[in-house]
Amino acid sequence: MSEQQQQQALIETTLQPVKALLSEARPDAPGRPTNPSSTSKSTSASAMIDHTLLHAHATAPQIETLCIEAKQYGFASVCVNSVYVPLASKLLLSNESSLSHTTVKVCTVVGFPLGASLSQVKAFEARQAIDAGATEIDMVLHVGALKQGDWLAVYDDIRAVVVACQ
């Protein structure tokens, strides 16, 4: 077996438990992606877009506009920094808002922007975001570990966030 084939086999072997772990995550979790062909929801391109504003200088009025646009155009989610999850959640998911009664999810990214945070910090960030109203969590993994082939570290990084989201 060539070195490239060995590396590919290692990657596949490493990804198997990650895929299994992710498939064990709550299948009914809010914001969990579904196969558009297996649902009655819209399969238009807009229903697959995460409307995103992750600038450090984003303001509350900009987040409000983001949420209005997401509902107006039928986007899948709004993706905001965790500090704005409560606002986006209130606007899109509570009965207190004229924007409520929408399928738009509230997403945030943990470990953003570099992925160089400790896995425990990413897990804590994910749990806090869920408690604040996030219905979808994206993460930036430890890119350095990926680049150096430290598959166990990559797996542990992903697993910590998945477990925190359950």
Number of C-alpha atoms within 10 A of each C-alpha: 7 7 8 9 10 11 13 12 13 13 13 12 12 16 15 11 13 18 11 10 15 15 10 12 14 13 13 8 12 13 18 13 12 10 8 13 9 7 9 7 12 13 12 11 10 15 18 15 16 18 22 17 17 16 9 7 8 13 11 13 9 12 23 17 11 20 26 18 14 26 22 12 13 20 22 24 27 28 27 24 19 24 12 24 25 18 19 27 22 18 22 28 22 15 11 10 12 11 19 16 13 17 17 26 25 33 29 27 22 26 20 16 12 13 18 15 16 14 22 14 14 25 23 17 20 28 21 16 26 23 13 18 23 28 22 22 22 14 20 17 26 22 14 14 16 14 10 8 14 14 17 12 16 21 20 16 23 21 18 18 24 21 16 16 21 12
